Amino acid sequence: MTKLITFNELRRIKDNLPTGSMQHIADKLNVNVETVRNYFGGTNYEKGGAVGFHVEQGPDGGVVTLDDTTILDLATEMITKSGELV
């Protein structure tokens, strides 16, 4: 499922993840942790894969189109369970 989100909102979600969450998401999805980091705006494509992350310039960091929300859904669930606010 495709989702539109601002880049800054995506970064806020990343910043609110509990310690070790990126590795946990990577392990759960059987992908490299750099692929998860790329999902949140990283650019290490030598070690991590592409993730269907498309940015259009604009206010609030621009608009990001995510082709698949699986990583975002897991991240949001982890934040909710940890009691952090996004």
Sequence and secondary structure as in RCSB ss.txt:
>XXXX:A:sequence
MTKLITFNELRRIKDNLPTGSMQHIADKLNVNVETVRNYFGGTNYEKGGAVGFHVEQGPDGGVVTLDDTTILDLA
TEMITKSGELV
>XXXX:A:secstr
  EEEEHHHHHHHHHTS TTHHHHHHHHHTS HHHHHHHTT   TTTS    EEEE  GGG EEEES  HHHHHH
HHHHHHHT   
